[in-house]
Amino acid sequence: MLSITALFLSRDGRGRAVIAGLCGVAFLLGTGISIYQVGVEQHWWVSGCTGQLAADISLSDMRAQLLKKPPKACDDDVWTVFGFSMATYNIFYSLALAMGTFAASRMLWRKS
């Protein structure tokens, strides 16, 4: 959305450079989220998405949970190619897009 804004709304090079820089920040945020997901998949750190602790749960609630299909845990890989998960590939793609966007932003800033 930011890139469309840069193309149509901003006429000066500095405005486009700033918007391109914001796109790079968005790609870096995606890289960080992917790194976190890979850490969850590899059990590098603990996340709260693998299940809930049953401290004060009633018998009827426990029975209802046992009878329903359990949700897919977030530490399971959706798919892997050559031993790498989708989140691992997303780290490299997002990082490459961030670097390319920052380079374009720098070139736009210098042109204006």
C-alpha positions in Angstrom: 0.0 0.0 0.0 2.9 2.3 0.8 4.4 1.7 -2.6 1.2 2.6 -4.4 1.1 5.8 -2.3 4.7 6.6 -3.4 3.8 6.1 -7.1 0.7 8.2 -7.2 0.6 10.7 -4.4 4.1 11.9 -4.0 5.5 14.0 -6.9 8.9 14.9 -5.4 11.8 12.5 -5.0 12.2 13.1 -1.3 8.7 12.1 -0.5 9.0 9.0 -2.6 12.3 8.2 -0.8 10.7 8.6 2.6 7.8 6.3 1.6 10.2 3.8 0.1 12.1 3.9 3.4 8.9 3.1 5.3 8.4 0.1 3.0 11.8 -1.1 3.9 10.9 -0.8 7.6 7.8 -2.9 6.9 9.9 -5.5 5.3 12.3 -5.5 8.3 9.3 -6.0 10.6 8.3 -9.0 8.5 11.9 -10.3 8.8 11.6 -10.0 12.6 8.3 -11.8 12.7 9.7 -14.6 10.6 12.7 -14.9 12.9 10.4 -15.3 15.8 8.3 -17.9 14.0 11.4 -19.9 13.1 12.4 -19.8 16.8 9.0 -21.1 17.8 9.3 -23.9 15.3 12.8 -24.9 16.4 11.9 -24.5 20.1 14.5 -21.9 20.7 12.1 -20.0 23.0 8.8 -20.7 24.6 5.6 -19.3 23.2 2.1 -19.4 24.6 0.5 -20.8 21.4 1.2 -24.5 22.0 -1.6 -25.0 24.4 -3.2 -23.7 27.6 -2.5 -24.7 31.2 -5.5 -26.2 33.0 -5.4 -24.6 36.4 -9.0 -23.9 37.3 -11.0 -25.8 34.6 -14.3 -27.5 35.3 -14.9 -31.2 34.4 -17.4 -30.3 31.7 -15.0 -27.8 30.1 -12.3 -30.4 30.2 -14.6 -33.0 28.6 -15.5 -30.5 25.9 -11.9 -29.9 25.1 -11.1 -33.6 24.9 -14.0 -34.3 22.5 -13.2 -31.5 20.0 -10.4 -31.7 17.5 -7.3 -29.9 18.8 -6.1 -26.9 16.9 -2.8 -27.2 15.0 0.0 -26.0 17.1 2.0 -23.0 15.9 5.3 -24.8 16.3 4.4 -27.3 13.6 5.8 -26.6 10.1 3.2 -26.0 7.5 5.5 -27.3 4.8 9.2 -27.6 4.2 11.4 -27.6 1.2 15.0 -29.0 1.5 14.5 -29.0 5.3 13.7 -25.3 5.6 10.2 -24.1 6.6 8.2 -21.3 4.9 9.1 -19.0 7.7 12.9 -19.6 7.1 12.5 -18.7 3.4 10.5 -15.6 4.4 13.4 -14.4 6.5 15.7 -14.3 3.5 13.1 -12.9 1.1 12.0 -10.1 3.5 15.6 -9.2 4.2 16.4 -9.0 0.5 13.4 -6.9 -0.2 14.3 -4.6 2.7 17.8 -4.1 1.5 16.6 -3.5 -2.0 14.0 -1.0 -0.8 16.5 0.9 1.3 18.9 1.1 -1.6 16.1 2.4 -3.8 15.2 4.9 -1.1 18.8 6.1 -0.9 19.0 6.5 -4.7 15.7 8.5 -4.7 16.9 10.7 -1.9 20.2 11.5 -3.7 18.4 12.3 -7.0 16.2 14.9 -5.5 
